[in-house]
Amino acid sequence: MDSTTLLLIVLLIAVLVAIGLLLAVLLRKSDNRMEQALRDERDSLTSQLQAERDNARVNSAEAARLGERVIGLERGEAELVDLKNMLHEERHAAGEVRAQLAARTSLLQQSESRNDKSNADLALLRQELDGLRRAHADAAANLSHSERANAGMRDFLANAQERLSGVFAELAGKTFDERTQKAALQSKSDIEMLLKPFSEQLSGFRTRVDMLYGEEAKERAALTGKIDELKTLNQDMASRANELTRALKGNAKIRGDWGELMLENVLQGSGLVEGSHYQRQKSATTEDGKRFLPDIVVNLPHERRIVVDSKVNLIAWQEAMNAGTPEEQQDALRRHSVALRQHVKELSDKHYPKLIGDGALEVTVAFVPIEGALSAALGADAALQTYAFEQKIVFASPNTLMALLRVVERLWTRDKIQREAQEIAKTGGLVLDSLVNFLADFDNVGRQLEDATSAFNDARHKLSNSKQALIPRAQRLVDLGAKGKKTLPEELQGSVDALRDGEPARAPALGLEQGDA
């Protein structure tokens, strides 16, 4: 709560005190003291009722604003859920892309390895073929049958090459399928592990928003109860009038304990929690070593504090209430106002705000536990209120202090909701940043996938769609008479047929069995 808000509260208290002063002046001018006392009691109750109604309207408006804030938080939660769904879909798609990329990369590596092996085998076969050709050249003049046998051997080599090609194609397809399935399962597991922290955070956000909404609903429901408690508190204060009479006639320690008890009742009725929202008897030491114990130090949001003191002398006021003549009453009221002025000076000399340190408001609240006592003092000394303001002291009766503390309690509630909302907004920003980073990675994966697809197509072209490819050479071995248990897949027949027109004529077969060759 800033200084401007505090000044507004002080001005409101001053207006209420001025109204009480006017009632006290009217009371003094009345001939019939008893009748005027009854009217004053009626006006005081009317003012209390109006203050309670004003507090109720303020709290209702505050509750409406908090409700709107909770609705905004629920909308933010819905947006976070949508972002979670989008993130899940994008990560799922990215996982599939990664799986395909890994599978195709593995397939290309295997294809290159097997292609190298096939080339090595083909080189060996070519060496053997060259040897046979040299033997055929040596016996060409006289052994035509050897020449036909050499042609049969070439058919056998073609059949062997075809078998190698078929085995290679079968193993490549099988390996590709197995890699794809394994990559899909691994990708699903990785995505679930990646999304698990986001799911837990969003679940925590939902629980926190539900908790805030529940607390606000409880506060709205308890508002009527707090007003009833205020009425009950006023009734209890009236019922303890006899106890007050005995306490005021006792020693200073008893009077001080009674004042602290009344202050404690007001603090408990306001909804503040000791230890969190206020401290009792917090020690403070001056520069010259003097030790003071402020009755109550009320904590405000943003590390601000305010001191409330309840040590006030009401003996003269009690004497005024028991005076037998108007003259005795006027004299007692004069002494009562003087005692209250002296109390203001003592509080000012203690410099409680300076002792409390940074964050303390530059005012001290002087708690007067009886409404009539404060009104009587201000009526007897019209300048007392102004003097207290100059000394940075603010008077507070039970009703005005209750209103002030209820404002403090609402400020704490608002501060808690704001901090929770800021945390939710901060975490939501982190989620959005993660989504942006994911989209960047997703684009990078797409580019890499395109490169892998292009490389795969190039390798496939070299394998089957050129005259130097391995598959057409294997098919030529089949055409030359080589036999195997499996045939070339149909999807590769087109590339072989397209190249067949440019190939040389097939040599005549010898009609030998595979084992004889």
Secondary structure, 3 states (H helix, E strand, C coil): CCHHHHHHHHHHHHHHHHHHHHHHHHHHHCCCHHHHHHHHHHHHHHHHHHHHHHHHHHHHHHHHHHHHHHHHHHHHHHHHHHHHHHHHHHHHHHHHHHHHHHHHHHHHHHHHHHHHHHHHHHHHHHHHHHHHHHHHHHCCCCCHHHHHHHHHHHHHHHHHHHHHHHHHHHHHHHHHHHHHHHHHHHHHHHHHHHHHHHHHHHHHHHHHHHHHHHHHHHHHHHHHHHHHHHHHHHHHHHHCHHHHHHHHCCCHHHHHHHHHHHHHHHHHHHCCCECCCEEECCCEECCCCCEECCCEEEEECCCEEEEEECCCCCHHHHHHHCCCCHHHHHHHHHHHHHHHHHHHHHHHHHCHHHHHCCCEEEEEEEECCCHHHHHHHHHHCCCHHHHHHHCCEEEECHHHHHHHHHHHHHHHHHHHHHHHHHHHHHHHHHHHHHHHHHHHHHHHHHHHHHHHHHHHHHHHHHHHCCCCCHHHHHHHHHHCCCCCCCCCCHHHHHHHHHHHCCCCCCCCCCCCCCCCC
